[in-house]
Amino acid sequence: MSAGTVLLVDDAPEIREVLTACLTDEGFAVTAYEAAEPALAQTDRAVPDLVVLDGRLARMSGWQCLEHLHASEQALRLPVLLLTAAIDDLDRAKQAADDCTRYLAKPFDIDELLATIYAVLAACDEPRTVQ
C-alpha cells in the first residue's frame, strides 16, 4: 500500500538517492528529477501528493518552479517541501511558508524531514480539485 506519490526535484544525485530510498521505505512512490522543467511536465500529466523541491536548481530555479506550481489550477493546494542550503534563501523560504508550503534548511535531519512531510500532508489533506 502506497503512502502517496512524491515528486522529488534536486540537482544533487546523492540527495535524490538518499531521499528516494528514505521515502520509498516510508511507502511513498517517488519520481525523481534533477531539473524543474521535466518535473513540471510530470505535474501536467499527474499531480503528485507532495513535491520535494530544491530551492537552487540550474536553468529554472526551485523558486520559479514553485511559482509555476502555485499558478497551476491542476496543482491547487499541492503540498510542497522546499529544501535550501543557501542562507539568503531562508528568509524567502520563511515568507513562502504556509499550510501547504514548508521549508527545511540543508543539511537536514531525516527524522525532521519525515515529520515535516507528514505535517504538510496533514495540513493539505483537503481534496485538490479544480473548480
N, C-alpha and C positions, 0 to 999 in steps of 0.2 A: 504494500500500500504506500502510495506516494504522499509525502507531506506537502507537496505542491511543486510548482515549477519555478526555477530561478534562472534568470538571465544574468550572467556574470560578464562584466566588461572590465578588463585590466590588461595593460600592455606588458606587464611583467609575467613571464611564463611561470616562474616559481610561485607567485601569488595565485595565479589561475589554478595551478596544480594543487596547491595546499587547500584552497577554498573549495575546489571541486570535490576533492576527497572528503573534506570535512562535511560539506553539505550533503553529499551522497550518503555518507554514513548516517546522517540525520534523517534520511529518507526522501530528500529532495531530488527531483530530476533536474540536472544542471545542463545548460547550454552555455558554453564559454566562448567569448570573442576577445581579440586583442585590440579591436578598434570599434568606435562608436557607430560608424556607418552600417556595417552588416548587422549590428545589434538592433538598430532602429528598423532596418528592413525586416528583421525577425519579428519585431513587435507589430509590424503591419500585418503579418500573417497570423500570429497567435500572441495574445497578450499574456505574459507570464504572471505568476502570483507575486513575484518580487524581482526587482532589479538591484544587483550589487554593482556599483559603478565607481571606477577610479576617477578622481577629480582631474587628474592630469593625464591626458591622452594625446597622442600625435594627431595631426590634421584637425579633427573635430575634438574639442576638449570634452571632458566629462560634464562640464557646466553647460556647454552648448547642447550636448545630448540630453541633459536634464530639462533644458528649456523646450526642446522638441517633444520630449515625453509629456511634459506638463501642458503643452499646446494641443496634444492629440486627444480627440474625443474618445478614441478607442481605448486609451490608457487612463481613463478617468479614475482618479483616486488610486493610481498604481503605486504600491509601496516601493520606495527607493531607499537604499542604504548607500550613501556616498562615502567613499574612502579617500582620505587625502593625507599625504605626507608633508605637504607644503604648509609651513606655519602661517603664511599670509592668506592661505585658503581657509583657515579655521574660522575666522570671523565671518567670512562669506558663507561658510557651511552652517554656522550657527544661525545666521539670518534666514537661510533657506529651510532650516529645520521646521517641521510642523508634524501633524499627526502621521502623515504618510511619507515624509521625507526626513530621514535621520542621517547622522554622520558619525564616523569614527576616525580618529587620527591613526595614521600608520606610524610606527608598527602597532598592531592591535593584538589583544589577547583573544584567543579563540573562544573562550567561555563568554567574554564580554560581547564578542561579535554575535554569537548564537543568541544570547539574551536580547541583544538589540534587534536581531532579525525577528525573533518571536514577538517582541513588543510592538514593532512596526506592523507586523502581520495582524496582530490582535487589534491594533488601533484602526486598521483599514479593512476590517473584515466585512464591511458592508458590500453588497453586490456592486461590481463595477460594470454598469451598463450604460450604453449610450441612450440619451433621452431625445 
